[in-house]
Amino acid sequence: MGLTMGQRQAVTRAIATRYRRASRAEKGALLDELCATTGWHRNHARKALASALMPKVVRVRQPRAPKYGTDVVLALRFCWAVLGAPTGKRLAPVMGELVPTLRRFGELDVSDELAAALMVMSPATMDRRLAEYRAALDLRGRSHTKPGSLLKDSIPIRTWA
């Protein structure tokens, strides 16, 4: 049929309580009903009914430690600002040339490990780390232009009359 996975799970949970208390003949009828509703095979439907009422253990994952510290992000922000705030896809390929050049001219004072971390950072990571600085560049507020008849009157429009 055209059910989503959530709908199939809801139907399975609803039938599972009846299935557990049913006799052998009733279980066959319930299996046929579930197979007709969801489009599953009998074997899969039987396993889904058995596991529908079992409690699922959900472990809370510990957040991963950040790979790049604040010093790397500050150096990345400086490089990003030097190039005029490009996206990560445009910034990442240039970092191999930019970091040694800025270090050579004394503009970027970082260690060798930090410079290596800047050069191997992925474009997606650069975009994630620079997201708050990029959001600060967005202009907010009103544009101070209001619609009015003065502008409309000064634009010639052909009316075909």
Backbone bond lengths (Angstrom), bond angles and torsions (degrees), N, CA, C in turn:
res aa  C-N    CA-C-N  psi(-1)  N-CA   C-N-CA  omega(-1)  CA-C   N-CA-C  phi
1 M - - - 1.446 - - 1.512 108.05 -
2 G 1.277 121.87 -160.10 1.449 122.38 -179.11 1.512 112.75 -115.77
3 L 1.308 118.06 41.01 1.458 120.37 -178.04 1.524 110.96 -85.04
4 T 1.318 115.15 147.95 1.460 119.48 173.94 1.524 108.57 -80.89
5 M 1.325 116.25 169.75 1.461 119.75 -178.77 1.527 111.13 -64.50
6 G 1.303 118.04 -37.68 1.460 120.77 178.21 1.519 112.31 -64.15
7 Q 1.333 115.69 -39.73 1.462 119.36 177.92 1.520 111.17 -67.09
8 R 1.328 116.99 -38.90 1.469 120.10 177.69 1.522 111.04 -63.35
9 Q 1.327 116.55 -40.78 1.463 119.80 179.29 1.524 110.93 -66.45
10 A 1.321 117.70 -37.94 1.465 120.95 178.81 1.523 110.45 -65.30
11 V 1.329 117.62 -42.82 1.465 121.59 178.04 1.523 109.73 -64.35
12 T 1.302 117.02 -41.42 1.462 120.99 -179.26 1.524 110.67 -64.44
13 R 1.334 118.03 -42.29 1.463 120.47 178.03 1.527 111.68 -64.32
14 A 1.334 116.44 -36.98 1.462 120.12 -179.87 1.532 111.16 -67.21
15 I 1.313 116.78 -38.54 1.467 120.72 -178.19 1.528 110.61 -80.73
16 A 1.332 118.13 -26.13 1.462 121.62 -173.72 1.523 112.32 -62.67
17 T 1.324 118.33 -36.20 1.471 119.25 179.53 1.523 110.70 -67.14
18 R 1.322 117.21 -40.67 1.473 119.92 176.83 1.516 110.75 -68.89
19 Y 1.325 116.73 -36.18 1.477 121.70 -176.88 1.526 110.37 -65.12
20 R 1.310 117.57 -38.22 1.463 120.82 -177.03 1.525 111.56 -66.99
21 R 1.333 118.11 -33.86 1.470 121.11 -177.93 1.521 113.10 -92.23
22 A 1.330 117.87 -6.18 1.467 121.13 -172.38 1.525 111.65 -79.06
23 S 1.344 113.95 158.81 1.466 119.85 173.76 1.524 108.55 -79.69
24 R 1.335 115.51 178.33 1.466 120.34 -176.70 1.526 111.54 -61.73
25 A 1.298 118.00 -42.66 1.467 121.06 -179.23 1.531 110.81 -68.27
26 E 1.334 115.68 -40.33 1.460 119.01 179.65 1.525 111.23 -67.61
27 K 1.340 116.21 -33.51 1.466 119.15 178.54 1.523 111.33 -63.20
28 G 1.329 116.38 -38.21 1.460 119.71 177.62 1.510 111.91 -63.52
29 A 1.337 116.46 -40.53 1.465 120.87 178.68 1.529 110.37 -66.55
30 L 1.337 116.41 -41.11 1.468 119.60 178.64 1.528 111.38 -65.69
31 L 1.334 116.34 -37.67 1.466 119.64 176.50 1.521 110.92 -63.32
32 D 1.341 116.07 -43.10 1.475 119.52 178.21 1.525 110.59 -61.59
33 E 1.329 116.28 -40.64 1.463 120.79 179.80 1.534 111.11 -63.56
34 L 1.331 115.80 -44.86 1.463 119.71 179.95 1.528 111.24 -66.35
35 C 1.315 117.54 -40.01 1.472 120.55 179.02 1.525 111.01 -64.78
36 A 1.321 116.99 -39.27 1.462 120.28 179.16 1.534 110.75 -68.05
37 T 1.328 117.04 -35.47 1.459 120.56 -177.67 1.525 111.94 -74.47
38 T 1.331 116.29 -44.90 1.462 120.18 -172.01 1.517 114.28 -97.19
39 G 1.342 117.00 -21.41 1.462 119.36 -176.87 1.521 112.92 84.50
40 W 1.330 117.11 12.09 1.462 121.04 179.21 1.517 110.55 -82.34
41 H 1.329 116.94 162.06 1.466 122.56 169.84 1.518 107.98 -77.81
42 R 1.331 116.22 160.48 1.467 120.50 -176.81 1.526 111.69 -61.95
43 N 1.331 116.86 -39.38 1.460 119.59 -177.31 1.533 110.87 -64.75
44 H 1.329 116.30 -43.02 1.462 119.97 178.38 1.526 110.91 -67.16
45 A 1.321 116.85 -39.77 1.461 120.81 -179.92 1.531 110.15 -64.54
46 R 1.332 117.98 -39.35 1.458 121.85 178.71 1.528 110.52 -63.26
47 K 1.343 116.69 -43.53 1.473 120.10 178.93 1.525 111.28 -67.59
48 A 1.327 117.16 -37.22 1.459 120.73 178.96 1.520 111.05 -66.70
49 L 1.342 117.52 -38.04 1.462 120.67 177.42 1.520 111.44 -67.22
50 A 1.326 116.73 -37.04 1.467 120.16 179.74 1.529 111.37 -67.89
51 S 1.320 116.59 -36.55 1.466 119.13 -176.64 1.528 113.28 -92.33
52 A 1.331 118.35 -5.16 1.466 120.57 -175.02 1.521 112.39 -68.23
53 L 1.310 117.95 -34.29 1.459 120.14 -176.16 1.518 113.15 -97.54
54 M 1.324 117.75 -1.20 1.463 119.99 176.99 1.518 109.21 -76.71
55 P 1.329 117.28 135.01 1.471 118.54 177.97 1.527 110.88 -68.77
56 K 1.294 115.64 139.01 1.455 120.62 -179.01 1.528 108.85 -100.26
57 V 1.320 115.68 129.70 1.457 120.95 -179.37 1.524 108.26 -87.21
58 V 1.319 115.72 121.69 1.456 121.23 179.88 1.520 107.69 -113.31
59 R 1.329 115.38 116.03 1.458 119.81 178.51 1.524 109.00 -92.05
60 V 1.296 115.33 138.55 1.456 120.08 177.29 1.522 107.88 -80.89
61 R 1.309 115.73 124.48 1.456 120.13 -179.51 1.513 110.44 -79.31
62 Q 1.301 115.10 140.32 1.455 120.04 175.18 1.523 108.63 -78.60
63 P 1.304 117.89 136.22 1.462 118.70 179.49 1.523 110.66 -65.47
64 R 1.298 114.91 143.36 1.456 121.23 179.97 1.524 109.96 -71.44
65 A 1.311 115.40 141.80 1.460 119.83 178.33 1.521 109.27 -67.99
66 P 1.325 117.92 138.38 1.465 118.99 -179.01 1.526 111.42 -64.70
67 K 1.314 115.33 136.90 1.455 121.00 -178.09 1.528 111.03 -78.84
68 Y 1.317 115.72 -34.12 1.459 120.74 -178.03 1.513 109.36 -111.86
69 G 1.324 116.73 123.96 1.460 121.85 -178.68 1.514 112.37 -80.41
70 T 1.318 114.84 -173.92 1.459 119.79 -177.68 1.524 112.02 -68.76
71 D 1.341 116.62 -30.37 1.468 118.37 179.46 1.524 111.66 -67.08
72 V 1.344 116.53 -35.49 1.465 119.98 176.96 1.521 110.00 -68.44
73 V 1.328 116.33 -40.28 1.468 120.36 -178.58 1.531 110.27 -67.14
74 L 1.328 117.56 -38.30 1.468 119.64 178.01 1.530 111.31 -65.55
75 A 1.331 117.00 -40.37 1.467 119.95 176.91 1.527 110.42 -66.46
76 L 1.334 116.52 -39.10 1.468 120.71 177.18 1.517 110.54 -63.33
77 R 1.315 116.80 -40.76 1.464 120.36 179.48 1.529 110.64 -63.45
78 F 1.338 117.04 -38.46 1.453 120.23 178.40 1.530 110.60 -64.03
79 C 1.333 116.32 -45.95 1.477 120.33 179.46 1.526 110.55 -62.74
80 W 1.328 115.53 -39.93 1.464 121.56 179.69 1.527 110.35 -63.49
81 A 1.323 117.02 -41.46 1.468 121.23 -179.90 1.522 111.38 -70.04
82 V 1.337 117.52 -34.92 1.468 120.94 179.32 1.521 110.62 -62.28
83 L 1.327 116.63 -37.89 1.463 120.57 -177.53 1.521 112.99 -86.84
84 G 1.317 118.44 -0.91 1.462 119.61 176.99 1.510 113.69 90.27
85 A 1.319 117.95 31.32 1.466 124.31 173.95 1.530 113.75 60.87
86 P 1.353 118.60 56.20 1.462 118.82 176.07 1.529 111.12 -80.34
87 T 1.306 116.22 171.91 1.462 120.22 176.40 1.526 109.29 -75.15
88 G 1.315 115.67 169.64 1.458 120.43 -178.77 1.515 113.02 -63.66
89 K 1.332 116.80 -33.96 1.468 119.81 -179.64 1.518 112.13 -66.57
90 R 1.312 116.69 -31.04 1.460 120.01 178.31 1.527 111.55 -88.72
91 L 1.319 116.78 -26.59 1.455 121.18 -178.02 1.525 112.48 -78.10
92 A 1.327 117.52 -39.78 1.468 121.58 -173.88 1.528 113.49 -60.18
93 P 1.335 120.54 -45.80 1.464 118.80 -179.22 1.528 113.88 -65.68
94 V 1.323 117.88 -25.34 1.459 121.85 -176.04 1.532 111.73 -84.95
95 M 1.327 116.80 -19.84 1.465 120.33 -174.72 1.527 112.40 -60.02
96 G 1.329 117.55 -30.83 1.462 120.63 178.69 1.521 113.05 -60.79
97 E 1.324 117.51 -33.45 1.470 121.71 177.50 1.525 111.78 -93.28
98 L 1.324 116.60 -35.60 1.458 120.72 -172.31 1.530 112.66 -68.67
99 V 1.326 117.08 -45.98 1.469 120.00 -175.64 1.530 111.46 -62.55
100 P 1.364 119.93 -49.21 1.474 117.75 177.75 1.531 113.28 -62.75
101 T 1.328 116.53 -34.49 1.466 119.59 179.48 1.523 111.15 -66.80
102 L 1.331 117.17 -45.83 1.461 120.34 178.70 1.528 111.26 -65.25
103 R 1.323 117.36 -35.70 1.471 119.99 177.60 1.531 110.58 -68.43
104 R 1.326 116.25 -38.77 1.467 120.33 -178.19 1.527 110.95 -64.48
105 F 1.325 117.70 -37.43 1.456 121.04 -178.92 1.533 112.50 -90.30
106 G 1.337 117.68 4.33 1.452 121.27 175.96 1.513 115.19 77.84
107 E 1.312 118.01 12.43 1.465 121.20 179.92 1.523 111.73 -80.56
108 L 1.325 116.71 -29.74 1.460 122.14 -177.41 1.523 107.74 -122.87
109 D 1.321 116.63 110.53 1.452 121.53 -177.59 1.527 108.95 -102.74
110 V 1.339 116.79 90.16 1.464 122.24 -178.82 1.527 109.17 -132.65
111 S 1.332 115.35 161.82 1.462 120.37 178.39 1.527 109.79 -77.49
112 D 1.340 115.26 170.62 1.464 120.05 179.32 1.527 111.48 -65.22
113 E 1.338 117.45 -38.43 1.467 120.68 -179.83 1.535 110.85 -65.51
114 L 1.317 115.36 -40.95 1.455 119.71 -179.95 1.526 110.96 -68.54
115 A 1.321 116.63 -37.87 1.467 120.18 177.32 1.518 110.49 -65.44
116 A 1.340 116.67 -39.84 1.468 119.75 177.56 1.521 110.88 -64.89
117 A 1.341 116.83 -38.53 1.464 120.32 178.42 1.523 111.07 -64.88
118 L 1.318 117.63 -37.56 1.468 120.72 177.89 1.521 111.46 -64.42
119 M 1.325 116.19 -38.09 1.465 119.76 -174.85 1.526 112.66 -77.33
120 V 1.335 118.84 -23.55 1.466 119.80 -178.43 1.522 112.81 -100.90
121 M 1.327 117.88 0.42 1.457 120.88 -179.63 1.531 110.20 -66.46
122 S 1.332 116.31 138.53 1.463 120.40 -177.96 1.530 110.42 -77.68
123 P 1.325 117.00 157.32 1.472 120.07 178.48 1.528 113.23 -60.02
124 A 1.329 117.27 -37.69 1.464 120.03 -179.52 1.526 110.71 -66.83
125 T 1.326 116.94 -39.13 1.458 120.31 177.75 1.521 110.22 -65.80
126 M 1.320 116.66 -39.72 1.461 119.38 176.97 1.521 110.68 -60.53
127 D 1.316 116.90 -43.73 1.464 120.00 179.44 1.522 111.63 -63.69
128 R 1.341 117.25 -40.29 1.461 119.99 179.14 1.521 111.49 -65.98
129 R 1.324 116.82 -42.30 1.464 120.69 -177.61 1.525 112.36 -72.31
130 L 1.324 117.29 -27.38 1.465 120.83 -178.78 1.520 113.23 -97.14
131 A 1.342 117.59 4.74 1.461 121.21 -173.89 1.525 111.95 -60.70
132 E 1.331 117.64 -43.07 1.470 118.94 -177.73 1.521 111.37 -68.89
133 Y 1.323 117.76 -34.26 1.473 120.29 178.47 1.531 110.55 -73.02
134 R 1.339 116.30 -34.82 1.463 120.22 177.68 1.531 109.81 -68.39
135 A 1.337 117.17 -37.45 1.465 120.58 179.48 1.522 111.13 -66.61
136 A 1.327 116.54 -30.09 1.469 119.08 179.38 1.522 111.61 -69.55
137 L 1.325 117.78 -20.63 1.464 121.08 179.45 1.524 113.14 -81.08
138 D 1.342 117.33 -16.87 1.461 120.42 -178.71 1.523 109.75 -66.40
139 L 1.307 115.79 135.35 1.454 121.15 178.52 1.517 109.12 -81.57
140 R 1.327 115.18 135.28 1.448 120.02 178.36 1.521 108.57 -126.04
141 G 1.293 115.22 155.87 1.459 119.62 177.09 1.507 111.68 115.27
142 R 1.305 114.36 -176.64 1.460 119.98 -177.98 1.515 110.13 -85.46
143 S 1.288 114.37 157.52 1.458 119.19 -178.55 1.522 112.44 -89.58
144 H 1.315 118.30 -7.99 1.467 124.31 178.54 1.524 113.23 66.06
145 T 1.299 118.17 18.29 1.458 120.08 172.97 1.518 107.31 -111.35
146 K 1.303 115.67 128.41 1.450 119.89 -178.39 1.518 108.60 -115.58
147 P 1.304 116.24 143.67 1.462 117.91 177.77 1.529 110.09 -68.91
148 G 1.288 116.06 141.02 1.465 119.16 -179.61 1.507 111.58 -156.14
149 S 1.290 114.95 169.01 1.464 120.36 -176.38 1.528 111.44 -80.81
150 L 1.328 119.32 -19.76 1.462 120.43 -177.96 1.524 111.24 -62.86
151 L 1.324 116.48 -43.57 1.448 119.88 179.80 1.521 110.87 -69.05
152 K 1.313 115.42 -38.54 1.464 119.04 -179.91 1.534 111.07 -64.39
153 D 1.319 116.43 -37.39 1.460 120.20 -178.14 1.525 111.95 -70.71
154 S 1.334 117.20 -26.48 1.459 119.19 -177.02 1.528 113.00 -86.20
155 I 1.329 118.06 -7.09 1.462 120.71 178.80 1.524 108.24 -97.13
156 P 1.345 116.35 119.90 1.474 117.06 -179.87 1.521 110.74 -73.79
157 I 1.308 114.99 131.84 1.469 121.14 179.80 1.518 107.71 -125.13
158 R 1.319 115.72 131.11 1.437 121.00 178.18 1.537 108.14 -79.84
159 T 1.319 117.50 121.70 1.464 121.33 -174.74 1.515 112.85 -103.00
160 W 1.343 118.87 -9.79 1.472 124.36 179.61 1.527 111.34 63.52
161 A 1.324 116.23 23.35 1.451 117.51 178.91 1.523 109.58 -101.32
